[in-house]
Structure formats: C-alpha cells, structure tokens
C-alpha cells in the first residue's frame, strides 16, 4: 500500500551547509556517497530514535541534477519525474509498495524509461544529504519540502517515536505481518555523514547479507542434474555453500557465476559464517 502523504504546504527554509559538506551538496551532478545502515542489536531500546518502515525498493539518490543508484551510476528517469525535484541533494527509495521490489527494479534499470511504469512509482524520501542539522530536524524539513513540491509521486517517509522495546517489537511484528520487510531506526540527534553508521540501524526478523556466485555445485538425490548449492564469496573474501531457499525454476536456471545474490540467515556460526542461510534473490547491479 502507498505511504501516507504529509499535508503541510509551507516553504522550506534555506539550508546552510557545514563547510566540509557544502561542496558535495552544492555541486549538482556530483555523485553522493550515501549514509548506510548497520544491523540493529536484538531488542533495541528506541528511546532517542526515530522509527520508520524499511522500504523494499531501489535506493535512489538525487544529486540536484541526476538521479543515481547507490553506486553512483545514473538512473534513467522520465524528464517529467526529475523536473519536479529540487536543485539540492535528496536520499530516498523508488518504491512501488510492499511486494513490488522486482517491478521497481525493472522500471529503474531500463535504458529507456517506461513512462507507465514510472507513473506508478513513488520517490519516498528519508534524508537530506549534506544538511548539517540533527536527523530529527532534517526529517521535519524533508516532510515540509516533500509537501511543498506538490507532486503525487514525492513523499517523505513517515517517522515516529516509540516508548520502549516492547512497542518496537509490536511495530516490527505489525509491519512484517502486513508484508513489509522491517524497520529503520535513525538516531534523532545524529548528524548526516556518508558511509556505514551506527546512527542508522535496520531491524528485521532475520538478517540478510550478500555474496558473489563463484561456482555452481551439482545436486544429489531429487536435485541430481541441476543446482545443488551455490558457492558464494562474501565481502570479507571467505566462501561458503548456500543450498536452500531455491525454487525449482531457480535450480534449473541458477544465478550465473559472477552475479551478486542476497540471502537471509539467523546469526553466525562460531567461525563467523552465516547460520541457517537461505537464498533470497539475485541482487541487481546498482
């Protein structure tokens, strides 16, 4: 279902940037290094944090002139879509609603944009890269900015406070039961900075990670003659076998060697490898 839209229609105040961030934020066309989340610890206390739904879409950074994937590669969007965006950096997610990941990827990765597909997408905004204010103030300003644009496809991701860990657990359960992926926790007092940050956490009923396919391992028994497992190389260079979570179609036509795939797991073994890992999906290049 689409996110609710804020109705405030006042104009956004001027954003005075700290000197260290001014060059990046004031240079349209320069790719932005995004702020990235860490996994939340078990049962975190949400006091001092703002909580939002974790959207299962395509990360999209607007540098003031070009919409880009997280990698910095350009996203080819329709001219009417980008013409509506302001000449200042934005961070958000192209989103088609819960369960719409594959369709969102398909729309975002086309060399020529499919206008009808883009008309169904939302650009859900969750941060103002380079803005020197604490996140709580950035979130408020972002809500005002999104409303002032008066575009049905631009919205600020709603942020809320929760009183304790029990309330956070109930919120996570409600989102997951409704088909959502999980929650994001952003420290209200945190300043924006690029890279992986302990001030931005993702909370899900499982952990997920990625690896590169280095080999197809043959199946046995009922899987004889087709894929048994993928040999994956993790980002730290170690390899392990991923043998569960595949559909029959995926075993007949597995992700190619060299592709990047996502998998879900439940913690780690004593050796630090993913425990109870299960294939999730091929991760599109970004």
C-alpha positions in Angstrom: 0.0 0.0 0.0 1.3 3.6 -0.6 2.7 5.6 2.2 0.5 8.3 3.7 1.4 11.8 2.5 2.0 14.8 4.7 -0.2 17.8 4.1 2.0 20.7 5.3 2.4 23.2 2.5 4.8 25.8 3.9 8.1 26.5 2.1 11.4 25.0 3.1 13.8 27.3 4.9 17.3 27.8 3.5 19.7 25.0 4.3 23.1 26.4 5.4 25.6 23.6 5.0 28.7 22.9 7.1 31.9 23.8 5.1 33.0 20.1 5.0 29.7 19.1 3.3 29.0 22.2 1.3 31.0 21.2 -1.8 29.2 17.9 -2.2 25.7 19.2 -1.5 26.1 22.3 -3.7 27.6 20.6 -6.8 24.8 19.3 -9.0 25.9 16.3 -11.0 28.3 15.0 -8.3 27.5 11.5 -7.1 26.6 11.3 -3.4 28.2 8.8 -1.0 25.1 7.6 1.0 24.7 7.0 4.7 24.4 3.2 5.2 22.7 1.3 8.0 24.1 -1.4 10.4 22.1 -4.3 11.7 20.2 -3.5 14.9 21.1 -5.4 18.0 18.4 -7.8 19.5 15.5 -5.9 21.2 17.0 -2.4 20.9 15.7 0.4 23.1 14.1 3.0 20.7 14.4 5.9 23.1 16.1 8.8 21.3 15.5 7.2 17.9 13.0 7.9 15.1 11.4 4.8 13.5 10.1 4.2 10.0 9.3 1.3 7.8 12.2 -0.3 5.8 11.0 0.0 2.2 11.9 -2.8 -0.1 12.6 -0.7 -3.2 15.5 0.7 -5.1 17.8 3.2 -3.3 17.8 6.4 -5.3 20.0 9.5 -4.6 19.2 12.8 -6.3 22.3 15.0 -6.6 20.4 18.1 -7.7 20.7 17.2 -11.4 20.8 13.4 -11.8 19.0 10.5 -10.1 21.5 7.8 -9.3 21.8 4.3 -7.8 23.7 3.8 -4.6 26.8 3.0 -6.7 26.7 6.4 -8.4 25.5 5.0 -11.7 22.7 7.1 -13.3 19.1 6.1 -13.2 17.3 7.0 -16.4 14.1 8.5 -15.3 11.5 10.4 -17.4 12.1 14.1 -17.8 8.8 15.0 -16.0 9.9 13.0 -13.0 13.3 14.7 -12.5 12.0 18.2 -13.5 9.8 18.1 -10.3 12.8 17.6 -8.0 14.7 20.5 -6.3 18.2 21.5 -7.1 19.6 20.1 -3.8 20.5 16.5 -2.8 17.9 14.0 -1.7 18.2 10.4 -0.5 15.3 8.0 -0.8 13.8 4.9 -2.3 12.0 4.3 -5.5 9.0 2.3 -4.3 6.0 0.5 -5.7 4.6 -0.7 -2.4 5.1 -3.8 -0.4 5.9 -6.8 -2.6 6.8 -4.6 -5.5 10.6 -5.0 -5.5 11.0 -6.8 -8.8 8.8 -4.4 -10.7 10.6 -1.4 -9.2 14.0 -2.8 -10.3 12.6 -3.5 -13.7 11.4 0.1 -14.1 14.6 1.7 -12.6 17.1 -0.3 -14.8 15.6 0.3 -18.2 17.8 2.2 -20.6 14.7 3.9 -21.9 12.2 4.7 -19.1 8.8 3.1 -19.4 6.5 6.1 -18.7 3.6 4.0 -17.5 5.8 2.1 -15.0 7.3 5.3 -13.6 3.8 6.8 -13.1 3.2 4.0 -10.6 6.4 4.6 -8.6 6.8 6.8 -5.5 10.0 8.6 -4.6 9.9 8.1 -0.8 12.4 10.4 0.8 14.2 9.7 4.1 17.2 12.1 4.3 18.8 15.4 3.1 22.5 14.5 2.4 24.9 17.3 3.4 22.4 19.1 5.7 24.2 19.9 9.0 21.2 19.6 11.3 20.4 16.6 13.5 18.2 14.0 11.9 15.0 14.9 13.8 15.2 18.4 12.2 16.2 17.0 8.8 13.2 14.7 8.9 10.9 17.6 9.7 12.4 19.8 6.9 12.1 16.9 4.5 8.4 16.5 5.2 7.9 20.2 4.5 10.0 20.0 1.3 8.1 17.0 0.0 4.7 18.7 0.6 5.8 21.9 -0.9 6.7 20.2 -4.2 3.0 19.2 -4.6 3.9 16.1 -6.6 1.8 12.9 -6.0 4.9 10.7 -6.5 7.2 12.5 -4.0 6.7 11.8 -0.3 8.6 11.9 2.9 8.8 8.6 4.7 6.8 9.0 8.0 9.0 8.9 11.1 7.7 8.2 14.6 8.9 7.7 18.2 8.2 4.6 20.2 8.3 4.5 24.0 10.1 1.2 24.6 11.5 -2.1 23.2 8.1 -3.8 23.6 6.4 -1.2 21.5 9.1 -1.5 18.9 8.7 -5.3 18.8 4.9 -4.8 18.2 5.6 -2.4 15.4 8.0 -4.7 13.8 5.5 -7.6 14.0 2.7 -5.5 12.5 4.8 -4.3 9.6 6.1 -7.8 8.8 2.6 -9.4 9.1 1.3 -6.7 6.6 4.0 -7.7 4.1 6.7 -5.2 5.0 10.4 -6.0 5.3 11.2 -4.4 8.7 12.0 -1.1 10.4 14.7 1.6 10.2 15.9 3.3 13.3 17.7 6.7 13.0 19.2 8.4 16.0 17.3 11.6 16.4 20.4 13.6 17.3 22.6 12.2 14.7 24.4 14.3 12.1 24.5 13.2 8.5 27.7 11.6 7.3 28.4 9.2 4.5 29.3 5.6 5.0 28.2 2.8 7.3 26.9 4.3 10.6 25.8 3.1 14.0 23.4 6.0 14.0 21.3 4.3 11.3 20.0 0.7 12.1 17.9 -1.8 10.2 15.7 -4.1 12.3 14.2 -7.2 10.7 13.1 -10.6 11.9 16.1 -12.1 10.1 19.5 -10.9 8.9 20.4 -10.6 5.3 23.7 -10.4 3.5 25.1 -10.6 0.0 27.8 -12.6 -1.8 29.1 -13.2 -5.3 28.5 -16.5 -7.0 31.8 -18.2 -7.7 30.6 -21.7 -8.6 27.5 -23.9 -9.2 27.7 -27.1 -7.1 25.8 -30.1 -8.5 22.8 -31.5 -6.7 22.2 -35.0 -5.5 19.1 -37.1 -4.9 16.0 -35.3 -6.2 18.2 -32.4 -7.2 20.5 -34.6 -9.4 21.2 -33.0 -12.7 20.5 -29.5 -11.5 21.8 -27.0 -8.9 22.6 -28.3 -5.5 24.1 -25.2 -4.0 25.9 -22.0 -4.8 29.4 -21.4 -3.7 29.4 -17.8 -2.6 32.2 -15.4 -1.8 31.4 -13.0 1.0 32.7 -9.4 1.1 35.4 -10.4 3.5 36.8 -13.0 1.0 35.5 -16.1 2.7 33.4 -18.6 0.8 30.5 -20.9 1.9 27.8 -23.1 0.4 24.3 -21.8 0.0 22.0 -24.7 -0.6 18.5 -23.9 0.5 15.8 -21.4 -0.5 15.8 -22.1 -4.2 12.7 -22.7 -6.3 12.7 -25.5 -8.9 12.9 -22.8 -11.6 16.0 -21.3 -9.9 17.6 -24.7 -9.5 17.1 -25.3 -13.3 18.4 -21.9 -14.2 20.6 -20.7 -11.3 22.1 -17.2 -10.9 25.1 -17.0 -13.1 28.7 -17.1 -11.9 29.8 -13.6 -11.1 26.3 -12.4 -10.1 25.6 -10.9 -6.7 22.8 -12.6 -4.7 21.1 -11.8 -1.4 20.4 -14.4 1.3 18.8 -14.5 4.7 20.3 -16.1 7.8 19.9 -16.4 11.5 23.1 -15.2 13.1 26.5 -16.7 12.7 28.4 -19.9 13.5 31.4 -19.9 15.8 33.5 -19.5 12.7 31.6 -16.3 11.8 29.8 -17.8 8.8 26.1 -17.2 8.2 23.9 -19.7 10.1 20.8 -21.3 8.5 21.4 -19.3 5.3 18.6 -19.4 2.7 18.7 -17.9 -0.8 16.6 -14.8 -1.2 17.1 -13.2 -4.6 19.5 -12.0 -7.2 20.7 -8.6 -6.4 20.6 -6.2 -9.4 23.7 -4.2 -10.1 23.5 -0.7 -8.7 
